[in-house]
């Protein structure tokens, strides 16, 4: 059961990171929709969001076991 607090901490950190990344993706989308030049790091921001989300799903599965 000692693993649950560690998982809770990691999920909280992942959620914060995902929120930060999501904010960046929203900024990229707003910029692109304004007709301005598309950010070169946009694909990297989306990929990072996917990695964090994937890890969150893994952790949730671990907690459910």
PQR file of N, CA, C, O and H, with PARSE charges and radii, in Angstrom:
ATOM      1  N   UNK A   1       0.804  -1.204   0.000 -0.4000 1.5000
ATOM      2  CA  UNK A   1       0.000   0.000   0.000 -0.0000 2.0000
ATOM      3  C   UNK A   1       0.844   1.264   0.000  0.5500 1.7000
ATOM      4  O   UNK A   1       0.320   2.353  -0.236 -0.5500 1.4000
ATOM      5  N   UNK A   2       2.124   1.141   0.257 -0.4000 1.5000
ATOM      6  CA  UNK A   2       3.001   2.309   0.257 -0.0000 2.0000
ATOM      7  C   UNK A   2       3.113   2.915  -1.132  0.5500 1.7000
ATOM      8  O   UNK A   2       3.516   4.069  -1.278 -0.5500 1.4000
ATOM      9  H   UNK A   2       2.549   0.256   0.448  0.4000 1.0000
ATOM     10  N   UNK A   3       2.761   2.149  -2.146 -0.4000 1.5000
ATOM     11  CA  UNK A   3       2.857   2.640  -3.523 -0.0000 2.0000
ATOM     12  C   UNK A   3       1.775   3.669  -3.837  0.5500 1.7000
ATOM     13  O   UNK A   3       1.998   4.554  -4.663 -0.5500 1.4000
ATOM     14  H   UNK A   3       2.434   1.211  -2.028  0.4000 1.0000
ATOM     15  N   UNK A   4       0.625   3.575  -3.206 -0.4000 1.5000
ATOM     16  CA  UNK A   4      -0.481   4.492  -3.518 -0.0000 2.0000
ATOM     17  C   UNK A   4      -0.127   5.968  -3.288  0.5500 1.7000
ATOM     18  O   UNK A   4      -0.422   6.795  -4.150 -0.5500 1.4000
ATOM     19  H   UNK A   4       0.444   2.856  -2.535  0.4000 1.0000
ATOM     20  N   UNK A   5       0.496   6.327  -2.154 -0.4000 1.5000
ATOM     21  CA  UNK A   5       0.855   7.741  -1.993 -0.0000 2.0000
ATOM     22  C   UNK A   5       1.831   8.217  -3.074  0.5500 1.7000
ATOM     23  O   UNK A   5       1.721   9.344  -3.555 -0.5500 1.4000
ATOM     24  H   UNK A   5       0.736   5.655  -1.453  0.4000 1.0000
ATOM     25  N   UNK A   6       2.773   7.373  -3.452 -0.4000 1.5000
ATOM     26  CA  UNK A   6       3.716   7.745  -4.507 -0.0000 2.0000
ATOM     27  C   UNK A   6       2.991   7.925  -5.833  0.5500 1.7000
ATOM     28  O   UNK A   6       3.301   8.845  -6.589 -0.5500 1.4000
ATOM     29  H   UNK A   6       2.863   6.457  -3.061  0.4000 1.0000
ATOM     30  N   UNK A   7       2.036   7.059  -6.120 -0.4000 1.5000
ATOM     31  CA  UNK A   7       1.255   7.193  -7.352 -0.0000 2.0000
ATOM     32  C   UNK A   7       0.402   8.456  -7.329  0.5500 1.7000
ATOM     33  O   UNK A   7       0.258   9.133  -8.347 -0.5500 1.4000
ATOM     34  H   UNK A   7       1.784   6.311  -5.506  0.4000 1.0000
ATOM     35  N   UNK A   8      -0.158   8.767  -6.172 -0.4000 1.5000
ATOM     36  CA  UNK A   8      -0.967   9.980  -6.051 -0.0000 2.0000
ATOM     37  C   UNK A   8      -0.115  11.222  -6.312  0.5500 1.7000
ATOM     38  O   UNK A   8      -0.555  12.159  -6.979 -0.5500 1.4000
ATOM     39  H   UNK A   8      -0.041   8.217  -5.345  0.4000 1.0000
ATOM     40  N   UNK A   9       1.090  11.220  -5.786 -0.4000 1.5000
ATOM     41  CA  UNK A   9       2.000  12.350  -6.013 -0.0000 2.0000
ATOM     42  C   UNK A   9       2.356  12.456  -7.493  0.5500 1.7000
ATOM     43  O   UNK A   9       2.332  13.545  -8.067 -0.5500 1.4000
ATOM     44  H   UNK A   9       1.447  10.459  -5.244  0.4000 1.0000
ATOM     45  N   UNK A  10       2.682  11.331  -8.103 -0.4000 1.5000
ATOM     46  CA  UNK A  10       3.043  11.355  -9.525 -0.0000 2.0000
ATOM     47  C   UNK A  10       1.869  11.794 -10.381  0.5500 1.7000
ATOM     48  O   UNK A  10       2.059  12.538 -11.343 -0.5500 1.4000
ATOM     49  H   UNK A  10       2.702  10.447  -7.637  0.4000 1.0000
ATOM     50  N   UNK A  11       0.662  11.352 -10.057 -0.4000 1.5000
ATOM     51  CA  UNK A  11      -0.519  11.780 -10.811 -0.0000 2.0000
ATOM     52  C   UNK A  11      -0.754  13.285 -10.667  0.5500 1.7000
ATOM     53  O   UNK A  11      -1.109  13.957 -11.636 -0.5500 1.4000
ATOM     54  H   UNK A  11       0.508  10.747  -9.276  0.4000 1.0000
ATOM     55  N   UNK A  12      -0.558  13.803  -9.476 -0.4000 1.5000
ATOM     56  CA  UNK A  12      -0.723  15.238  -9.261 -0.0000 2.0000
ATOM     57  C   UNK A  12       0.291  16.027 -10.074  0.5500 1.7000
ATOM     58  O   UNK A  12      -0.053  17.032 -10.697 -0.5500 1.4000
ATOM     59  H   UNK A  12      -0.270  13.257  -8.689  0.4000 1.0000
ATOM     60  N   UNK A  13       1.527  15.577 -10.070 -0.4000 1.5000
ATOM     61  CA  UNK A  13       2.564  16.249 -10.857 -0.0000 2.0000
ATOM     62  C   UNK A  13       2.267  16.146 -12.353  0.5500 1.7000
ATOM     63  O   UNK A  13       2.455  17.110 -13.095 -0.5500 1.4000
ATOM     64  H   UNK A  13       1.806  14.761  -9.565  0.4000 1.0000
ATOM     65  N   UNK A  14       1.809  14.992 -12.786 -0.4000 1.5000
ATOM     66  CA  UNK A  14       1.484  14.800 -14.203 -0.0000 2.0000
ATOM     67  C   UNK A  14       0.324  15.691 -14.609  0.5500 1.7000
ATOM     68  O   UNK A  14       0.317  16.248 -15.707 -0.5500 1.4000
ATOM     69  H   UNK A  14       1.656  14.209 -12.184  0.4000 1.0000
ATOM     70  N   UNK A  15      -0.657  15.828 -13.726 -0.4000 1.5000
ATOM     71  CA  UNK A  15      -1.807  16.686 -14.028 -0.0000 2.0000
ATOM     72  C   UNK A  15      -1.382  18.136 -14.184  0.5500 1.7000
ATOM     73  O   UNK A  15      -1.860  18.838 -15.075 -0.5500 1.4000
ATOM     74  H   UNK A  15      -0.651  15.376 -12.834  0.4000 1.0000
ATOM     75  N   UNK A  16      -0.483  18.580 -13.316 -0.4000 1.5000
ATOM     76  CA  UNK A  16       0.029  19.960 -13.431 -0.0000 2.0000
ATOM     77  C   UNK A  16       0.785  20.149 -14.738  0.5500 1.7000
ATOM     78  O   UNK A  16       0.618  21.158 -15.423 -0.5500 1.4000
ATOM     79  H   UNK A  16      -0.095  18.010 -12.592  0.4000 1.0000
ATOM     80  N   UNK A  17       1.618  19.168 -15.076 -0.4000 1.5000
ATOM     81  CA  UNK A  17       2.378  19.252 -16.318 -0.0000 2.0000
ATOM     82  C   UNK A  17       1.443  19.250 -17.521  0.5500 1.7000
ATOM     83  O   UNK A  17       1.642  20.018 -18.463 -0.5500 1.4000
ATOM     84  H   UNK A  17       1.753  18.349 -14.519  0.4000 1.0000
ATOM     85  N   UNK A  18       0.436  18.400 -17.497 -0.4000 1.5000
ATOM     86  CA  UNK A  18      -0.517  18.341 -18.600 -0.0000 2.0000
ATOM     87  C   UNK A  18      -1.269  19.660 -18.744  0.5500 1.7000
ATOM     88  O   UNK A  18      -1.538  20.098 -19.863 -0.5500 1.4000
ATOM     89  H   UNK A  18       0.275  17.776 -16.733  0.4000 1.0000
ATOM     90  N   UNK A  19      -1.608  20.290 -17.636 -0.4000 1.5000
ATOM     91  CA  UNK A  19      -2.283  21.588 -17.684 -0.0000 2.0000
ATOM     92  C   UNK A  19      -1.380  22.641 -18.323  0.5500 1.7000
ATOM     93  O   UNK A  19      -1.842  23.454 -19.124 -0.5500 1.4000
ATOM     94  H   UNK A  19      -1.390  19.934 -16.727  0.4000 1.0000
ATOM     95  N   UNK A  20      -0.105  22.626 -17.974 -0.4000 1.5000
ATOM     96  CA  UNK A  20       0.850  23.572 -18.556 -0.0000 2.0000
ATOM     97  C   UNK A  20       0.997  23.334 -20.062  0.5500 1.7000
ATOM     98  O   UNK A  20       0.991  24.277 -20.852 -0.5500 1.4000
ATOM     99  H   UNK A  20       0.270  21.965 -17.323  0.4000 1.0000
ATOM    100  N   UNK A  21       1.127  22.076 -20.441 -0.4000 1.5000
ATOM    101  CA  UNK A  21       1.274  21.734 -21.853 -0.0000 2.0000
ATOM    102  C   UNK A  21       0.003  22.089 -22.620  0.5500 1.7000
ATOM    103  O   UNK A  21       0.069  22.606 -23.735 -0.5500 1.4000
ATOM    104  H   UNK A  21       1.132  21.310 -19.799  0.4000 1.0000
ATOM    105  N   UNK A  22      -1.146  21.811 -22.023 -0.4000 1.5000
ATOM    106  CA  UNK A  22      -2.416  22.124 -22.670 -0.0000 2.0000
ATOM    107  C   UNK A  22      -2.548  23.620 -22.910  0.5500 1.7000
ATOM    108  O   UNK A  22      -3.050  24.046 -23.950 -0.5500 1.4000
ATOM    109  H   UNK A  22      -1.200  21.391 -21.117  0.4000 1.0000
ATOM    110  N   UNK A  23      -2.099  24.408 -21.956 -0.4000 1.5000
ATOM    111  CA  UNK A  23      -2.109  25.853 -22.125 -0.0000 2.0000
ATOM    112  C   UNK A  23      -1.246  26.252 -23.326  0.5500 1.7000
ATOM    113  O   UNK A  23      -1.640  27.107 -24.119 -0.5500 1.4000
ATOM    114  H   UNK A  23      -1.690  24.061 -21.112  0.4000 1.0000
ATOM    115  N   UNK A  24      -0.094  25.644 -23.453 -0.4000 1.5000
ATOM    116  CA  UNK A  24       0.797  25.948 -24.580 -0.0000 2.0000
ATOM    117  C   UNK A  24       0.135  25.559 -25.908  0.5500 1.7000
ATOM    118  O   UNK A  24       0.216  26.306 -26.884 -0.5500 1.4000
ATOM    119  H   UNK A  24       0.226  24.950 -22.808  0.4000 1.0000
ATOM    120  N   UNK A  25      -0.513  24.401 -25.945 -0.4000 1.5000
ATOM    121  CA  UNK A  25      -1.197  23.958 -27.165 -0.0000 2.0000
ATOM    122  C   UNK A  25      -2.313  24.944 -27.514  0.5500 1.7000
ATOM    123  O   UNK A  25      -2.508  25.269 -28.685 -0.5500 1.4000
ATOM    124  H   UNK A  25      -0.579  23.794 -25.153  0.4000 1.0000
ATOM    125  N   UNK A  26      -3.048  25.424 -26.501 -0.4000 1.5000
ATOM    126  CA  UNK A  26      -4.089  26.421 -26.767 -0.0000 2.0000
ATOM    127  C   UNK A  26      -3.503  27.705 -27.333  0.5500 1.7000
ATOM    128  O   UNK A  26      -4.091  28.311 -28.229 -0.5500 1.4000
ATOM    129  H   UNK A  26      -2.890  25.161 -25.549  0.4000 1.0000
ATOM    130  N   UNK A  27      -2.360  28.125 -26.825 -0.4000 1.5000
ATOM    131  CA  UNK A  27      -1.698  29.313 -27.356 -0.0000 2.0000
ATOM    132  C   UNK A  27      -1.296  29.106 -28.809  0.5500 1.7000
ATOM    133  O   UNK A  27      -1.445  30.005 -29.637 -0.5500 1.4000
ATOM    134  H   UNK A  27      -1.882  27.633 -26.097  0.4000 1.0000
ATOM    135  N   UNK A  28      -0.786  27.914 -29.115 -0.4000 1.5000
ATOM    136  CA  UNK A  28      -0.387  27.588 -30.486 -0.0000 2.0000
ATOM    137  C   UNK A  28      -1.611  27.639 -31.405  0.5500 1.7000
ATOM    138  O   UNK A  28      -1.551  28.212 -32.493 -0.5500 1.4000
ATOM    139  H   UNK A  28      -0.665  27.184 -28.443  0.4000 1.0000
ATOM    140  N   UNK A  29      -2.715  27.039 -30.966 -0.4000 1.5000
ATOM    141  CA  UNK A  29      -3.934  27.028 -31.778 -0.0000 2.0000
ATOM    142  C   UNK A  29      -4.466  28.440 -32.001  0.5500 1.7000
ATOM    143  O   UNK A  29      -4.871  28.789 -33.110 -0.5500 1.4000
ATOM    144  H   UNK A  29      -2.764  26.574 -30.082  0.4000 1.0000
ATOM    145  N   UNK A  30      -4.462  29.248 -30.948 -0.4000 1.5000
ATOM    146  CA  UNK A  30      -4.928  30.630 -31.071 -0.0000 2.0000
ATOM    147  C   UNK A  30      -4.060  31.399 -32.074  0.5500 1.7000
ATOM    148  O   UNK A  30      -4.569  32.154 -32.903 -0.5500 1.4000
ATOM    149  H   UNK A  30      -4.133  28.965 -30.047  0.4000 1.0000
ATOM    150  N   UNK A  31      -2.775  31.196 -31.984 -0.4000 1.5000
ATOM    151  CA  UNK A  31      -1.828  31.849 -32.887 -0.0000 2.0000
ATOM    152  C   UNK A  31      -2.077  31.398 -34.331  0.5500 1.7000
ATOM    153  O   UNK A  31      -2.107  32.224 -35.244 -0.5500 1.4000
ATOM    154  H   UNK A  31      -2.362  30.583 -31.311  0.4000 1.0000
ATOM    155  N   UNK A  32      -2.251  30.105 -34.532 -0.4000 1.5000
ATOM    156  CA  UNK A  32      -2.480  29.570 -35.876 -0.0000 2.0000
ATOM    157  C   UNK A  32      -3.801  30.061 -36.446  0.5500 1.7000
ATOM    158  O   UNK A  32      -3.886  30.388 -37.630 -0.5500 1.4000
ATOM    159  H   UNK A  32      -2.226  29.435 -33.790  0.4000 1.0000
ATOM    160  N   UNK A  33      -4.835  30.114 -35.608 -0.4000 1.5000
ATOM    161  CA  UNK A  33      -6.146  30.570 -36.074 -0.0000 2.0000
ATOM    162  C   UNK A  33      -6.159  32.056 -36.425  0.5500 1.7000
ATOM    163  O   UNK A  33      -7.010  32.509 -37.190 -0.5500 1.4000
ATOM    164  H   UNK A  33      -4.766  29.848 -34.646  0.4000 1.0000
ATOM    165  N   UNK A  34      -5.221  32.809 -35.870 -0.4000 1.5000
ATOM    166  CA  UNK A  34      -5.119  34.234 -36.167 -0.0000 2.0000
ATOM    167  C   UNK A  34      -4.463  34.468 -37.521  0.5500 1.7000
ATOM    168  O   UNK A  34      -4.392  35.600 -38.000 -0.5500 1.4000
ATOM    169  H   UNK A  34      -4.529  32.442 -35.248  0.4000 1.0000
ATOM    170  N   UNK A  35      -3.979  33.379 -38.140 -0.4000 1.5000
ATOM    171  CA  UNK A  35      -3.358  33.501 -39.449 -0.0000 2.0000
ATOM    172  C   UNK A  35      -1.880  33.808 -39.391  0.5500 1.7000
ATOM    173  O   UNK A  35      -1.239  34.032 -40.418 -0.5500 1.4000
ATOM    174  H   UNK A  35      -4.036  32.460 -37.751  0.4000 1.0000
ATOM    175  N   UNK A  36      -1.342  33.818 -38.184 -0.4000 1.5000
ATOM    176  CA  UNK A  36       0.087  34.074 -38.041 -0.0000 2.0000
ATOM    177  C   UNK A  36       0.876  32.821 -38.383  0.5500 1.7000
ATOM    178  O   UNK A  36       0.309  31.747 -38.585 -0.5500 1.4000
ATOM    179  H   UNK A  36      -1.862  33.636 -37.350  0.4000 1.0000
ATOM    180  N   UNK A  37       2.175  32.974 -38.443 -0.4000 1.5000
ATOM    181  CA  UNK A  37       3.051  31.838 -38.731 -0.0000 2.0000
ATOM    182  C   UNK A  37       2.890  30.773 -37.651  0.5500 1.7000
ATOM    183  O   UNK A  37       2.780  31.083 -36.465 -0.5500 1.4000
ATOM    184  H   UNK A  37       2.635  33.846 -38.279  0.4000 1.0000
ATOM    185  N   UNK A  38       2.878  29.532 -38.076 -0.4000 1.5000
ATOM    186  CA  UNK A  38       2.694  28.418 -37.153 -0.0000 2.0000
ATOM    187  C   UNK A  38       3.985  28.174 -36.386  0.5500 1.7000
ATOM    188  O   UNK A  38       5.067  28.148 -36.973 -0.5500 1.4000
ATOM    189  H   UNK A  38       2.968  29.281 -39.040  0.4000 1.0000
ATOM    190  N   UNK A  39       3.872  27.995 -35.068 -0.4000 1.5000
ATOM    191  CA  UNK A  39       5.045  27.729 -34.245 -0.0000 2.0000
ATOM    192  C   UNK A  39       5.735  26.439 -34.673  0.5500 1.7000
ATOM    193  O   UNK A  39       5.079  25.434 -34.945 -0.5500 1.4000
ATOM    194  H   UNK A  39       2.993  28.016 -34.590  0.4000 1.0000
ATOM    195  N   UNK A  40       7.047  26.478 -34.728 -0.4000 1.5000
ATOM    196  CA  UNK A  40       7.806  25.290 -35.106 -0.0000 2.0000
ATOM    197  C   UNK A  40       7.756  24.210 -34.033  0.5500 1.7000
ATOM    198  O   UNK A  40       7.912  23.026 -34.329 -0.5500 1.4000
ATOM    199  H   UNK A  40       7.580  27.295 -34.506  0.4000 1.0000
ATOM    200  N   UNK A  41       7.539  24.619 -32.793 -0.4000 1.5000
ATOM    201  CA  UNK A  41       7.512  23.637 -31.706 -0.0000 2.0000
ATOM    202  C   UNK A  41       6.109  23.118 -31.403  0.5500 1.7000
ATOM    203  O   UNK A  41       5.908  22.451 -30.388 -0.5500 1.4000
ATOM    204  H   UNK A  41       7.413  25.581 -32.552  0.4000 1.0000
ATOM    205  N   UNK A  42       5.147  23.410 -32.257 -0.4000 1.5000
ATOM    206  CA  UNK A  42       3.771  22.982 -32.009 -0.0000 2.0000
ATOM    207  C   UNK A  42       3.653  21.466 -31.944  0.5500 1.7000
ATOM    208  O   UNK A  42       2.988  20.935 -31.055 -0.5500 1.4000
ATOM    209  H   UNK A  42       5.311  23.952 -33.081  0.4000 1.0000
ATOM    210  N   UNK A  43       4.284  20.772 -32.864 -0.4000 1.5000
ATOM    211  CA  UNK A  43       4.216  19.310 -32.861 -0.0000 2.0000
ATOM    212  C   UNK A  43       4.838  18.740 -31.596  0.5500 1.7000
ATOM    213  O   UNK A  43       4.350  17.746 -31.058 -0.5500 1.4000
ATOM    214  H   UNK A  43       4.825  21.203 -33.587  0.4000 1.0000
ATOM    215  N   UNK A  44       5.898  19.352 -31.123 -0.4000 1.5000
ATOM    216  CA  UNK A  44       6.549  18.890 -29.899 -0.0000 2.0000
ATOM    217  C   UNK A  44       5.635  19.099 -28.691  0.5500 1.7000
ATOM    218  O   UNK A  44       5.602  18.258 -27.793 -0.5500 1.4000
ATOM    219  H   UNK A  44       6.294  20.160 -31.560  0.4000 1.0000
ATOM    220  N   UNK A  45       4.903  20.194 -28.661 -0.4000 1.5000
ATOM    221  CA  UNK A  45       3.987  20.454 -27.544 -0.0000 2.0000
ATOM    222  C   UNK A  45       2.866  19.423 -27.519  0.5500 1.7000
ATOM    223  O   UNK A  45       2.500  18.929 -26.452 -0.5500 1.4000
ATOM    224  H   UNK A  45       4.930  20.876 -29.391  0.4000 1.0000
ATOM    225  N   UNK A  46       2.323  19.099 -28.681 -0.4000 1.5000
ATOM    226  CA  UNK A  46       1.259  18.094 -28.751 -0.0000 2.0000
ATOM    227  C   UNK A  46       1.802  16.725 -28.362  0.5500 1.7000
ATOM    228  O   UNK A  46       1.140  15.981 -27.639 -0.5500 1.4000
ATOM    229  H   UNK A  46       2.621  19.500 -29.548  0.4000 1.0000
ATOM    230  N   UNK A  47       2.991  16.387 -28.830 -0.4000 1.5000
ATOM    231  CA  UNK A  47       3.602  15.094 -28.490 -0.0000 2.0000
ATOM    232  C   UNK A  47       3.848  14.994 -26.982  0.5500 1.7000
ATOM    233  O   UNK A  47       3.648  13.935 -26.387 -0.5500 1.4000
ATOM    234  H   UNK A  47       3.530  16.991 -29.417  0.4000 1.0000
ATOM    235  N   UNK A  48       4.277  16.085 -26.372 -0.4000 1.5000
ATOM    236  CA  UNK A  48       4.504  16.087 -24.931 -0.0000 2.0000
ATOM    237  C   UNK A  48       3.192  15.875 -24.180  0.5500 1.7000
ATOM    238  O   UNK A  48       3.151  15.140 -23.193 -0.5500 1.4000
ATOM    239  H   UNK A  48       4.440  16.946 -26.855  0.4000 1.0000
ATOM    240  N   UNK A  49       2.133  16.510 -24.639 -0.4000 1.5000
ATOM    241  CA  UNK A  49       0.830  16.328 -24.004 -0.0000 2.0000
ATOM    242  C   UNK A  49       0.384  14.871 -24.098  0.5500 1.7000
ATOM    243  O   UNK A  49      -0.164  14.315 -23.146 -0.5500 1.4000
ATOM    244  H   UNK A  49       2.166  17.107 -25.441  0.4000 1.0000
ATOM    245  N   UNK A  50       0.624  14.269 -25.245 -0.4000 1.5000
ATOM    246  CA  UNK A  50       0.255  12.858 -25.404 -0.0000 2.0000
ATOM    247  C   UNK A  50       1.059  11.959 -24.474  0.5500 1.7000
ATOM    248  O   UNK A  50       0.510  11.023 -23.893 -0.5500 1.4000
ATOM    249  H   UNK A  50       1.069  14.721 -26.018  0.4000 1.0000
ATOM    250  N   UNK A  51       2.354  12.232 -24.327 -0.4000 1.5000
ATOM    251  CA  UNK A  51       3.186  11.414 -23.435 -0.0000 2.0000
ATOM    252  C   UNK A  51       2.709  11.513 -21.990  0.5500 1.7000
ATOM    253  O   UNK A  51       2.619  10.506 -21.287 -0.5500 1.4000
ATOM    254  H   UNK A  51       2.800  12.992 -24.799  0.4000 1.0000
ATOM    255  N   UNK A  52       2.405  12.728 -21.554 -0.4000 1.5000
ATOM    256  CA  UNK A  52       1.940  12.916 -20.184 -0.0000 2.0000
ATOM    257  C   UNK A  52       0.585  12.231 -19.984  0.5500 1.7000
ATOM    258  O   UNK A  52       0.367  11.565 -18.972 -0.5500 1.4000
ATOM    259  H   UNK A  52       2.478  13.546 -22.124  0.4000 1.0000
ATOM    260  N   UNK A  53      -0.316  12.394 -20.944 -0.4000 1.5000
ATOM    261  CA  UNK A  53      -1.629  11.759 -20.833 -0.0000 2.0000
ATOM    262  C   UNK A  53      -1.489  10.237 -20.804  0.5500 1.7000
ATOM    263  O   UNK A  53      -2.158   9.568 -20.017 -0.5500 1.4000
ATOM    264  H   UNK A  53      -0.138  12.934 -21.767  0.4000 1.0000
ATOM    265  N   UNK A  54      -0.630   9.695 -21.650 -0.4000 1.5000
ATOM    266  CA  UNK A  54      -0.409   8.244 -21.659 -0.0000 2.0000
ATOM    267  C   UNK A  54       0.098   7.761 -20.309  0.5500 1.7000
ATOM    268  O   UNK A  54      -0.346   6.729 -19.807 -0.5500 1.4000
ATOM    269  H   UNK A  54      -0.087  10.239 -22.290  0.4000 1.0000
ATOM    270  N   UNK A  55       1.023   8.504 -19.727 -0.4000 1.5000
ATOM    271  CA  UNK A  55       1.566   8.115 -18.420 -0.0000 2.0000
ATOM    272  C   UNK A  55       0.486   8.192 -17.346  0.5500 1.7000
ATOM    273  O   UNK A  55       0.439   7.351 -16.448 -0.5500 1.4000
ATOM    274  H   UNK A  55       1.383   9.343 -20.135  0.4000 1.0000
ATOM    275  N   UNK A  56      -0.372   9.189 -17.436 -0.4000 1.5000
ATOM    276  CA  UNK A  56      -1.459   9.310 -16.474 -0.0000 2.0000
ATOM    277  C   UNK A  56      -2.386   8.095 -16.570  0.5500 1.7000
ATOM    278  O   UNK A  56      -2.805   7.558 -15.545 -0.5500 1.4000
ATOM    279  H   UNK A  56      -0.333   9.872 -18.166  0.4000 1.0000
ATOM    280  N   UNK A  57      -2.704   7.667 -17.771 -0.4000 1.5000
ATOM    281  CA  UNK A  57      -3.561   6.489 -17.942 -0.0000 2.0000
ATOM    282  C   UNK A  57      -2.892   5.250 -17.346  0.5500 1.7000
ATOM    283  O   UNK A  57      -3.551   4.426 -16.712 -0.5500 1.4000
ATOM    284  H   UNK A  57      -2.363   8.104 -18.604  0.4000 1.0000
ATOM    285  N   UNK A  58      -1.586   5.125 -17.553 -0.4000 1.5000
ATOM    286  CA  UNK A  58      -0.852   3.990 -16.976 -0.0000 2.0000
ATOM    287  C   UNK A  58      -0.951   4.001 -15.452  0.5500 1.7000
ATOM    288  O   UNK A  58      -1.187   2.964 -14.831 -0.5500 1.4000
ATOM    289  H   UNK A  58      -1.051   5.794 -18.068  0.4000 1.0000
ATOM    290  N   UNK A  59      -0.772   5.160 -14.867 -0.4000 1.5000
ATOM    291  CA  UNK A  59      -0.826   5.274 -13.407 -0.0000 2.0000
ATOM    292  C   UNK A  59      -2.217   4.961 -12.868  0.5500 1.7000
ATOM    293  O   UNK A  59      -2.358   4.311 -11.832 -0.5500 1.4000
ATOM    294  H   UNK A  59      -0.580   6.001 -15.372  0.4000 1.0000
ATOM    295  N   UNK A  60      -3.226   5.419 -13.565 -0.4000 1.5000
ATOM    296  CA  UNK A  60      -4.595   5.140 -13.127 -0.0000 2.0000
ATOM    297  C   UNK A  60      -4.854   3.639 -13.162  0.5500 1.7000
ATOM    298  O   UNK A  60      -5.502   3.095 -12.267 -0.5500 1.4000
ATOM    299  H   UNK A  60      -3.111   5.946 -14.407  0.4000 1.0000
ATOM    300  N   UNK A  61      -4.349   2.969 -14.197 -0.4000 1.5000
ATOM    301  CA  UNK A  61      -4.498   1.514 -14.274 -0.0000 2.0000
ATOM    302  C   UNK A  61      -3.777   0.837 -13.116  0.5500 1.7000
ATOM    303  O   UNK A  61      -4.297  -0.118 -12.538 -0.5500 1.4000
ATOM    304  H   UNK A  61      -3.824   3.410 -14.924  0.4000 1.0000
ATOM    305  N   UNK A  62      -2.573   1.325 -12.767 -0.4000 1.5000
ATOM    306  CA  UNK A  62      -1.819   0.757 -11.657 -0.0000 2.0000
ATOM    307  C   UNK A  62      -2.568   0.917 -10.338  0.5500 1.7000
ATOM    308  O   UNK A  62      -2.595  -0.002  -9.519 -0.5500 1.4000
ATOM    309  H   UNK A  62      -2.151   2.101 -13.236  0.4000 1.0000
ATOM    310  N   UNK A  63      -3.172   2.076 -10.137 -0.4000 1.5000
ATOM    311  CA  UNK A  63      -3.913   2.332  -8.908 -0.0000 2.0000
ATOM    312  C   UNK A  63      -5.122   1.408  -8.821  0.5500 1.7000
ATOM    313  O   UNK A  63      -5.498   0.976  -7.732 -0.5500 1.4000
ATOM    314  H   UNK A  63      -3.150   2.822 -10.803  0.4000 1.0000
ATOM    315  N   UNK A  64      -5.726   1.107  -9.953 -0.4000 1.5000
ATOM    316  CA  UNK A  64      -6.915   0.270  -9.981 -0.0000 2.0000
ATOM    317  C   UNK A  64      -6.636  -1.206  -9.733  0.5500 1.7000
ATOM    318  O   UNK A  64      -7.571  -1.982  -9.539 -0.5500 1.4000
ATOM    319  H   UNK A  64      -5.420   1.459 -10.838  0.4000 1.0000
ATOM    320  N   UNK A  65      -5.383  -1.602  -9.736 -0.4000 1.5000
ATOM    321  CA  UNK A  65      -5.048  -3.014  -9.530 -0.0000 2.0000
ATOM    322  C   UNK A  65      -5.092  -3.391  -8.089  0.5500 1.7000
ATOM    323  O   UNK A  65      -4.835  -4.545  -7.744 -0.5500 1.4000
ATOM    324  H   UNK A  65      -4.623  -0.971  -9.894  0.4000 1.0000
TER
END
